[in-house]
Amino acid sequence: MKNLFNLDGKVALVTGATHGLGMAMAKALAHHGAALVINGHTPSKMDVAIAEYKKEGITAHGYLFDVTDAKKVEENIQKIEAEVGPIDILVNNAGMIMRVPALEMDPADFRKVIDLDLVSPFILSQAVGRSMVKRGAGKIINICSMMSELGRDTVSAYAAAKGGLKMLTKNLATEWAKYNIQVNGIGPGYFATEQTAPIRVDGHPFNDWIVGRTPAGKWGDPDDLAGAIVFLSSKASDFVNGQILYVDGGILATIGKPKE
């Protein structure tokens, strides 16, 4: 059974893995045996990230490129496969959010969010998918969101992109399952990261709302994503396709946290 989750000999590319949840998932893949390739777009952040991985005994191969640029993506995928090896696992994690009311959002900003959060996963999946099809195997994991299912104030572009990413996941799974390629997604809930640290304090309205809204009664720990990402990257999920695994402490399961 242990071999079902063994990633020895596999090459994993995780976009946007210089920090946060992307880094947490990348570490999990590396600790389960995968050769790790990370993507970013800022040299200084990449240097810090490589050093952070090294502290845990992980050799991370860093590649700087814009995931929204199809030409640059193609060039770098070819380079990665020549220098590290064929990509067995692709995690489309890079993304952004702009919190602007719909009536006030500039269409150019709306397009910017869609471009990174929805179009770039298509570009990466297409570029990596060509090689996976030839080899007859591959795992693609798109990092979706609870906004793939729900709306919220001020996140119209993000919700549109993540909803689209859910359906892109299902459609790629439909097209590529015959090539033994599994395309699935992970929808994280609210997690304790450096970015959320300022609001994760007792008495802060948003912190109290999250704790009160989540049946688990707490924020997620980035390490809580390890099991999901390893499962969807491993042989254990070979007959799982087109699914979104929500790791949210139960938020999507209920319209309100049960009272004590």
Buried (B, 14 or more C-beta within 10 A) or exposed (E): EEEEBBBEEBBBBBBBBBBBBBBBBBBBBBBBBBBBBBBBBEEEBBEEBBEBBEEEEBEBBBBBBBBBEBEBBBEBBEEBBEEBBBBBBBBBBBBEBBEBEEEEBEEEEBEBBBBBBBBBBBBBBBBBBEBBBEEEBBBBBBBBBBBBBEEEEBBBBBBBBBBBBBEBBBEBBEEBBEBEBBBBBBBBBBBBBEEBEEBBEEEEEEBEEBBEBBBBEEBBEBEBBBEBBBBBBBEBBEEBBBBBBBBBBBBBEEEEBEEE
